[in-house]
Amino acid sequence: MTGTPGRRDESLDVIQRELTAFARRARAAAARLHPELPLVSYTLLAHIDDRRGCRATDLAAHYMLDKSTVSRQVGALERMGLVERHPDPDDQRIQVLHPTGAGRDALASTQANRRAAYRERLAEWTGEDLAQFAEYLQRYNQSGER
């Protein structure tokens, strides 16, 4: 590790402050882009879609959320008609969550809106800057998974 401890702490303070601001903006933008689909619900729905189905316990473990929180969020997604449950083919006792057609449509619409918002916000960034930023974000998030 490079840098003096004081300088590293200053950098960590800036990172924390900027990530907090980023999260607040993301929540506000999510509400504008799809008012019926809060950021947490969108994130869970996207995860379910990315995995081509998963269990609620998988969501809780992946996002380090309480099972009751995931249960409420999944219940809301079901009531909105965006998620449905299917028995696991290997174990009929297990329910696997899958996006409905409406869920996939909501994801596609929201993703297109979000991509447009990021494209606008980052329009002045070079391709290299974007690639490096993406790499740093992935590296940061992966370090939390260990």
N, C-alpha and C positions, 0 to 999 in steps of 0.2 A: 504494500500500500504506500502511496506517495502522498506528500503534503504534510504539513504540521498538524498536530491534533486540533489546534484552534481553527485553522483554515478548513479542515475537514468538517468540524462542527458547524461552521458558518455555512458551508455547502449543504450539509444535511438539513439545516434549518430552512434554507431556501427551497430545497427539494420538497420538504414536508409542506411548506406554505403553498408552493406551486401545485403540488398534487391535490391538496385540499381545494384550491381554487378550481382546478381542472374537474374534480368530482362534482363540485357545486354547479359548474357550468353544464356538465354532462347531464345532471339531473334536470336542470331547467330546460335544456335543449330537448331532452327526451319528452318532457311534458308538452312542449310545443310541437314536436314532430309527430307524435301520436298520443294525444291526450288520454285515450282509453288504455294505453299500454305503458304503465310506469316502467322506469329503467330496470328495476329488479325483475319485473315480469318479463320484459323484453329479453334480459340476460338469460333467465331460466329457459324461456321458450327457444332462444337461439341455441343454447346448450343441448336441449332435448333434440332439436333438429340436427345439429352438428353430429350428434352421437347416433342418429337414426333411431332414437328411442332410448330411454333410460328410466331407472327407478327414482322415486323421490328421495330415497336414501342416498343414491349416487349424487344427486344435486346437493343435498345437505353436506355430504363429505367434501365434494369438490369446492364448494363456496364457503365451507366452514360456517354453515348456518345451522341454527337449531332446527330440529325436525318439525316442530310446530310452526315455525316461520315458513318453511318450505311448504308444509301442508296448506297453510292459508293461501300462499301465493299460487300453488297449483290449483287449489279450489277456485280461486278467482279466474285463473286461465280456463278452467273447465266451464265455469258459468258463462264466460265470454265466448265459449265455443271455439277456443283456440287450441285446446289440448283434449285428448281423449285417452282412456286407459284400455290396454289390451292385455290379456293374460300372456305371460311368458310361455313360449312354446315348449321350453324345457322343464318348466315348473309352473303349473297352473295356479299355484298359490301366490305367485309373484305378479304384480301389476306393473306393466311397462307403459310409460307415458310416451305418447306420440303427438306431433302437431297435426291438427286437422287441416283440411284445405284452406279454411279461413285463417288458420294460424300461419301457414306457409305464406299466404297472401299478405298478412299483416307484417310478417318478417321481411318480405321482399320490399314492401312499400316503405317500411321504416328504415331498412338498410339503404335504400336508394336515397331517401331524404338525408340520412346521416352522412352518407358518402358525399353528397352534394354540399352539405354544410362544412365538412372537413376540407373538401376540395377548395371551397371559397376561403376558409380561414387560412389554409396553408398554400394559397396560390403563389405566394412570393418565394416559397421554399424551393430549392433545387431538388432534383430527383435524388441526388446523393444525400442531401440533408434529410429527406423523408426516409430513405432507406436506413440511415444511421439512427434516426429517432425511433423508427420501428424496431430496429435491432436492440436499442437500449431498453425500450419498453418490454420487449420479450425477455431480455436478460434479467431485468428487474423482477418481472412477474415469475419467471422460472426460479429465481433465487429464493422466493418465498415458498416454493413447493417442496424444497428439500427438507 
